[in-house]
Amino acid sequence: MKGTYQEIRICRNEWQAIETAEGTGANVMGKEGFKQPAAAFKNSCRVYLKEKERVKVLEAKYPALTESGFDPETFRVDLSEDNGQGNLELYQFLKDDIRFVEETFEKISAQCGNNAKVLIWALFVENRIQTDVADEFGLTRRQLQYSVDKWLKEVFTNG
């Protein structure tokens, strides 16, 4: 797995801080500025399916996590476990990262169409090889890479 949870969080948080400080982020990103949020997105996609599975395990183990009145400040996991409160922090990070991926895919679908969403899903979430995905959709690898870069740039610069 490329990128640890901490690396993904740092990269995504830096990008979101730029966005917050500058409005949409479009003004500060410029021509190459979409690469940092795109890298955060790619890293989050690589672990997306595993994170979804881990959330299911945590929710099954700690049903209070899924209750509608869940308050992270008052909820405490079983402290007899080795990592105690760490499960809550892990859960919150996982949910945040899953939300980031899902919201980005919604933006991709809305701004670039469902074909873009399917291609990017195959590449980043399923970790398929570019040439295989390109062949499946009747593209060259170069056309695929150009399209993906164009779509990511559009999503991350036009918010």
C-alpha positions as CSV (number, residue, x, y, z in Angstrom):
1,M,0.0,0.0,0.0
2,K,1.4,3.4,-1.0
3,G,1.0,6.1,1.6
4,T,0.2,5.5,5.2
5,Y,-2.9,6.8,6.9
6,Q,-0.9,9.6,8.4
7,E,0.7,10.6,5.0
8,I,-2.7,10.6,3.4
9,R,-4.2,12.7,6.2
10,I,-1.3,15.2,6.0
11,C,-1.5,15.6,2.2
12,R,-5.3,15.9,2.2
13,N,-5.3,18.4,5.2
14,E,-2.6,20.6,3.5
15,W,-4.8,20.8,0.4
16,Q,-7.9,21.5,2.4
17,A,-6.1,24.2,4.3
18,I,-5.2,25.9,1.1
19,E,-8.8,25.6,-0.1
20,T,-10.1,27.1,3.1
21,A,-7.6,30.0,3.1
22,E,-8.3,30.9,-0.5
23,G,-12.0,30.1,-1.0
24,T,-12.3,27.4,-3.6
25,G,-8.6,26.9,-4.1
26,A,-8.9,27.6,-7.8
27,N,-6.9,30.8,-7.5
28,V,-3.9,29.3,-5.7
29,M,-3.7,26.0,-7.5
30,G,-2.7,27.3,-10.9
31,K,-1.5,25.0,-13.7
32,E,0.1,22.3,-11.7
33,G,-1.6,22.9,-8.3
34,F,-4.1,20.2,-8.7
35,K,-1.4,17.5,-8.3
36,Q,-1.3,17.6,-4.5
37,P,-5.1,17.1,-4.0
38,A,-5.0,14.5,-6.8
39,A,-2.2,12.6,-5.0
40,A,-4.2,12.7,-1.8
41,F,-7.2,11.4,-3.7
42,K,-5.2,8.6,-5.4
43,N,-3.7,7.5,-2.0
44,S,-7.2,7.5,-0.4
45,C,-8.6,5.5,-3.3
46,R,-5.9,2.9,-2.9
47,V,-7.0,2.1,0.7
48,Y,-10.8,2.9,0.2
49,L,-12.1,-0.7,0.0
50,K,-9.9,-1.8,3.0
51,E,-11.1,1.3,5.0
52,K,-14.8,0.5,4.2
53,E,-14.2,-3.1,5.5
54,R,-12.4,-1.8,8.6
55,V,-15.3,0.6,9.4
56,K,-17.8,-2.3,9.2
57,V,-15.6,-4.3,11.6
58,L,-15.5,-1.3,14.1
59,E,-19.2,-0.6,13.8
60,A,-20.0,-4.3,14.5
61,K,-17.7,-4.3,17.5
62,Y,-18.8,-0.9,18.8
63,P,-22.5,-0.4,17.9
64,A,-22.5,3.0,19.6
65,L,-20.5,4.3,16.7
66,T,-23.5,4.1,14.4
67,E,-26.1,5.5,16.8
68,S,-27.7,8.7,15.5
69,G,-26.7,10.6,18.7
70,F,-23.0,9.6,18.5
71,D,-20.8,12.2,20.2
72,P,-17.1,11.5,19.8
73,E,-16.4,13.5,22.9
74,T,-18.4,11.3,25.2
75,F,-18.0,8.0,23.5
76,R,-15.3,5.7,24.9
77,V,-14.3,2.4,23.5
78,D,-13.4,-0.5,25.8
79,L,-10.3,0.6,27.6
80,S,-9.3,-2.9,28.3
81,E,-8.0,-3.2,24.8
82,D,-4.5,-2.3,23.9
83,N,-5.4,0.7,21.7
84,G,-8.4,2.0,23.7
85,Q,-9.3,5.4,22.4
86,G,-7.3,4.8,19.3
87,N,-10.2,2.8,17.8
88,L,-12.4,5.9,17.9
89,E,-9.7,8.1,16.3
90,L,-9.1,5.4,13.7
91,Y,-12.9,5.2,13.1
92,Q,-13.2,9.0,12.7
93,F,-10.2,9.1,10.3
94,L,-11.6,6.2,8.2
95,K,-15.0,7.8,8.0
96,D,-13.4,11.1,7.0
97,D,-11.3,9.5,4.3
98,I,-14.2,7.4,2.9
99,R,-16.3,10.6,2.8
100,F,-13.5,12.4,0.9
101,V,-13.3,9.6,-1.7
102,E,-17.0,9.4,-2.2
103,E,-17.5,13.1,-2.4
104,T,-14.7,13.4,-5.0
105,F,-16.3,10.6,-7.1
106,E,-19.6,12.5,-6.9
107,K,-17.8,15.6,-8.2
108,I,-16.1,13.6,-10.9
109,S,-19.5,12.2,-12.0
110,A,-21.2,15.6,-11.9
111,Q,-18.5,17.5,-13.7
112,C,-16.9,14.9,-16.0
113,G,-19.6,12.2,-16.5
114,N,-20.0,8.6,-15.5
115,N,-17.4,7.3,-17.9
116,A,-14.8,9.4,-16.1
117,K,-15.9,8.0,-12.8
118,V,-15.8,4.4,-14.0
119,L,-12.3,4.8,-15.5
120,I,-10.9,6.6,-12.4
121,W,-12.5,3.9,-10.2
122,A,-10.9,1.2,-12.2
123,L,-7.5,2.8,-12.0
124,F,-7.4,4.1,-8.4
125,V,-9.7,2.0,-6.4
126,E,-9.4,-1.4,-8.2
127,N,-5.7,-0.7,-8.8
128,R,-5.9,-1.9,-12.4
129,I,-3.1,-1.4,-14.9
130,Q,-3.6,1.6,-17.3
131,T,-3.0,-0.5,-20.4
132,D,-5.7,-3.0,-19.3
133,V,-8.2,-0.2,-18.6
134,A,-7.4,1.6,-21.8
135,D,-7.8,-1.5,-23.8
136,E,-11.2,-2.3,-22.2
137,F,-12.5,1.2,-23.2
138,G,-10.9,1.3,-26.6
139,L,-8.3,3.9,-25.7
140,T,-4.5,4.1,-25.8
141,R,-2.7,4.3,-22.5
142,R,-1.6,7.8,-23.3
143,Q,-5.2,8.9,-24.1
144,L,-6.4,7.4,-20.8
145,Q,-3.7,9.2,-18.9
146,Y,-4.4,12.5,-20.6
147,S,-8.1,12.1,-19.9
148,V,-7.6,11.2,-16.2
149,D,-5.3,14.2,-15.7
150,K,-7.7,16.5,-17.4
151,W,-10.6,15.3,-15.3
152,L,-8.7,15.5,-12.0
153,K,-7.5,18.9,-12.9
154,E,-11.1,20.0,-13.6
155,V,-12.4,18.6,-10.4
156,F,-9.7,19.9,-8.1
157,T,-9.3,23.4,-9.7
158,N,-13.0,24.1,-10.3
159,G,-14.2,22.5,-7.0
